[in-house]
């Protein structure tokens, strides 16, 4: 008799089929793996549906939590895609500014920096692209990972 299993989502990332990852996982990398993933890949923004607004490196290859820690700390909903965050500046609705009753000049500066960064993002209809930096064709292979 088969046990109940979570439905599995198929997808391709770095040329690998992701059928082993279950739906509902927030990210394919944990906090230890994220820096390695960022260092090994290049993500080109297309439609903004793959990149997560709060937890992707879409600003000059860096995370919002590193560039704007005060803003990141006040964000209450971190599950939006870049597209969802950009549409009508919905990322602003994610901020819980009332919980942080003291808003400093640094906080306002970080908010303005993030707002300015968002104005520079141009989305299109092409899917976001993830390429592997260690091969000429941009696709992952185990041998290229060992040689890196």
Residue pairs with C-beta under 8 A, 6 or more apart in sequence:
6 22
6 23
6 24
7 22
7 23
8 19
8 20
8 21
8 22
8 23
9 18
9 19
9 21
9 22
9 23
10 17
10 18
10 19
11 17
11 18
11 21
12 18
13 28
13 130
14 41
14 130
14 131
14 132
14 139
14 140
15 132
15 139
15 140
15 141
16 140
18 28
21 28
26 79
27 34
27 52
27 55
28 37
29 36
29 37
38 57
38 61
39 133
40 132
40 133
40 134
40 145
40 148
41 130
41 131
41 132
41 133
42 130
42 131
42 133
42 138
43 50
43 51
43 56
43 57
43 58
43 128
43 129
43 130
43 131
44 128
44 129
44 131
45 51
45 58
45 82
45 121
45 123
45 128
46 123
46 124
46 125
46 126
46 127
46 128
46 129
47 83
47 123
47 124
47 125
47 126
47 127
47 128
48 81
48 82
48 83
48 84
48 86
48 121
48 123
48 128
49 81
49 82
49 83
49 127
49 128
50 81
50 127
50 128
50 130
51 58
51 81
51 82
51 128
52 78
52 79
52 80
52 81
52 82
53 64
53 78
53 80
53 81
53 82
53 84
53 85
53 86
53 91
54 64
54 65
54 72
54 75
54 78
54 79
54 80
54 85
54 91
54 94
55 63
55 64
55 65
55 78
56 63
56 82
57 63
58 82
58 121
59 67
59 114
59 117
63 72
64 71
64 72
64 114
65 72
67 110
67 113
68 110
68 111
68 113
68 114
69 110
70 104
70 106
70 107
70 110
71 95
71 107
71 110
71 111
71 114
73 100
74 95
74 96
74 97
74 99
74 100
74 107
75 91
75 94
75 95
75 96
76 94
76 95
76 96
77 93
77 94
78 94
80 90
80 91
80 94
82 121
82 123
82 128
83 123
84 90
85 91
85 94
85 118
86 118
86 121
86 123
89 115
89 118
91 114
91 118
97 103
100 107
131 138
131 139
132 138
132 139
132 140
132 141
132 144
134 144
134 145
134 147
134 148
135 141
135 144
